[in-house]
Amino acid sequence: MQLINAILKNSALSKLADKVKELTSVQKIWNEIVPTQLKEFTQAGNIEHKRLTVHVENGAIAAKIKLLLPSLLNKLQKKGVEITSIRVQVQVHSEAEKVTKPSRHLSENASKSLESLAKQLEGSELGDVLNRLSKRT
């Protein structure tokens, strides 16, 4: 631990450690004041020129936070955070979640029923589609 403290006393690392402490304390205060339903979708960011940037996951959350801005700003100021405004920024995720489609299979009885209907409609587009569908067993 002493080695870590000695390294952090270096001027560049000291500034970084101070910034980390500031961001951590602002995040803790933010978690105390933001409504519980929105807590997991928001994160307090940097404070520059007495303006707090809040990162949100999507536009709907951003709209809700913007509606609550006056009360959130007031609560933050009462907790000792020196800010005069809050900026809401939507944090876009660059990689969309891959949704795996469940494999769908027909029962043997359903497959036979579709196959017989496909034979009745043979030669039509619907008959061809039903024929392909009946093979998914």
VEXDREN-2710 file (C-alpha; in Angstrom, 1 decimal):
% VEXDREN-2710
k/r/px/py/pz
1/MET/0.0/0.0/0.0
2/GLN/2.9/2.4/0.8
3/LEU/4.3/1.7/-2.7
4/ILE/1.0/2.7/-4.3
5/ASN/0.7/5.9/-2.2
6/ALA/4.3/6.8/-3.2
7/ILE/3.5/6.3/-6.9
8/LEU/0.3/8.4/-6.5
9/LYS/2.2/11.3/-5.1
10/ASN/3.8/11.8/-8.5
11/SER/2.3/15.0/-9.8
12/ALA/0.6/13.6/-12.9
13/LEU/-0.7/10.6/-11.1
14/SER/-1.8/12.7/-8.2
15/LYS/-4.0/14.8/-10.4
16/LEU/-5.4/11.6/-11.9
17/ALA/-6.1/10.2/-8.4
18/ASP/-7.9/13.4/-7.4
19/LYS/-10.0/13.3/-10.5
20/VAL/-10.9/9.6/-9.8
21/LYS/-12.0/10.6/-6.2
22/GLU/-14.1/13.5/-7.6
23/LEU/-15.8/11.3/-10.1
24/THR/-16.4/8.5/-7.6
25/SER/-17.9/10.9/-5.1
26/VAL/-20.2/12.5/-7.7
27/GLN/-21.3/9.1/-8.8
28/LYS/-22.2/8.1/-5.3
29/ILE/-24.2/11.3/-4.8
30/TRP/-25.9/10.8/-8.2
31/ASN/-26.9/7.3/-7.2
32/GLU/-28.5/8.7/-4.0
33/ILE/-30.6/11.3/-5.7
34/VAL/-31.7/9.8/-9.1
35/PRO/-34.9/7.8/-9.0
36/THR/-34.4/4.1/-8.5
37/GLN/-36.0/3.1/-11.8
38/LEU/-33.4/5.2/-13.7
39/LYS/-30.3/4.4/-11.6
40/GLU/-29.1/1.5/-13.7
41/PHE/-29.5/3.4/-17.0
42/THR/-27.6/6.5/-16.0
43/GLN/-24.1/7.4/-14.9
44/ALA/-22.6/10.7/-13.7
45/GLY/-19.7/11.8/-15.8
46/ASN/-17.3/14.6/-15.8
47/ILE/-17.7/18.1/-14.3
48/GLU/-16.4/20.9/-16.5
49/HIS/-17.1/24.6/-16.1
50/LYS/-19.6/23.8/-13.3
51/ARG/-21.6/21.6/-15.7
52/LEU/-22.2/17.9/-14.9
53/THR/-22.5/15.5/-17.8
54/VAL/-24.8/12.6/-17.2
55/HIS/-24.5/9.6/-19.6
56/VAL/-27.8/7.7/-20.3
57/GLU/-28.5/4.6/-22.3
58/ASN/-31.2/5.8/-24.7
59/GLY/-33.4/8.7/-25.7
60/ALA/-36.3/7.7/-23.5
61/ILE/-34.1/7.8/-20.4
62/ALA/-32.6/11.1/-21.5
63/ALA/-36.1/12.6/-21.9
64/LYS/-37.1/11.5/-18.4
65/ILE/-33.9/12.9/-16.9
66/LYS/-34.4/16.2/-18.7
67/LEU/-37.9/16.4/-17.1
68/LEU/-36.3/15.9/-13.7
69/LEU/-33.3/18.3/-14.3
70/PRO/-34.4/21.2/-12.0
71/SER/-35.0/18.9/-9.0
72/LEU/-31.9/16.9/-9.7
73/LEU/-29.8/20.0/-10.0
74/ASN/-31.2/21.3/-6.7
75/LYS/-30.5/18.1/-4.9
76/LEU/-26.9/17.9/-6.2
77/GLN/-26.3/21.5/-5.0
78/LYS/-27.7/20.7/-1.6
79/LYS/-25.3/17.7/-1.4
80/GLY/-22.4/20.0/-2.0
81/VAL/-21.7/19.4/-5.7
82/GLU/-20.6/22.7/-7.2
83/ILE/-22.5/22.8/-10.5
84/THR/-24.8/25.2/-12.2
85/SER/-26.2/22.9/-15.0
86/ILE/-26.5/19.3/-16.1
87/ARG/-25.9/18.1/-19.6
88/VAL/-27.6/14.8/-20.6
89/GLN/-25.7/12.8/-23.2
90/VAL/-27.0/9.6/-24.8
91/GLN/-24.2/7.0/-24.8
92/VAL/-24.5/5.0/-28.0
93/HIS/-23.4/1.4/-27.8
94/SER/-21.4/0.6/-30.9
95/GLU/-22.2/-3.1/-30.9
96/ALA/-25.8/-4.2/-31.0
97/GLU/-26.7/-7.2/-29.0
98/LYS/-27.0/-10.3/-31.1
99/VAL/-30.4/-11.9/-30.8
100/THR/-30.4/-15.6/-31.4
101/LYS/-33.6/-16.9/-32.9
102/PRO/-35.0/-20.0/-31.3
103/SER/-35.2/-22.9/-33.8
104/ARG/-38.7/-23.7/-34.7
105/HIS/-39.8/-27.2/-35.6
106/LEU/-43.2/-28.6/-36.5
107/SER/-44.6/-31.7/-35.0
108/GLU/-45.0/-34.7/-37.3
109/ASN/-48.8/-34.3/-37.3
110/ALA/-48.6/-30.6/-38.3
111/SER/-46.1/-31.4/-41.0
112/LYS/-48.4/-34.0/-42.5
113/SER/-51.3/-31.6/-42.4
114/LEU/-49.3/-28.9/-44.2
115/GLU/-48.0/-31.4/-46.7
116/SER/-51.5/-32.5/-47.6
117/LEU/-52.7/-28.9/-47.9
118/ALA/-49.7/-28.1/-50.1
119/LYS/-50.6/-31.0/-52.5
120/GLN/-54.1/-29.5/-52.8
121/LEU/-52.6/-26.1/-53.7
122/GLU/-49.9/-27.6/-55.9
123/GLY/-48.7/-25.2/-58.6
124/SER/-49.5/-22.0/-56.6
125/GLU/-47.1/-19.9/-54.6
126/LEU/-48.9/-20.7/-51.4
127/GLY/-48.6/-24.4/-52.2
128/ASP/-44.9/-24.1/-52.7
129/VAL/-44.4/-22.2/-49.4
130/LEU/-46.5/-24.7/-47.5
131/ASN/-44.5/-27.5/-49.0
132/ARG/-41.2/-26.0/-47.8
133/LEU/-42.8/-25.3/-44.4
134/SER/-44.0/-28.9/-44.0
135/LYS/-40.3/-30.1/-44.3
136/ARG/-39.4/-28.3/-41.0
137/THR/-39.8/-31.2/-38.7
END
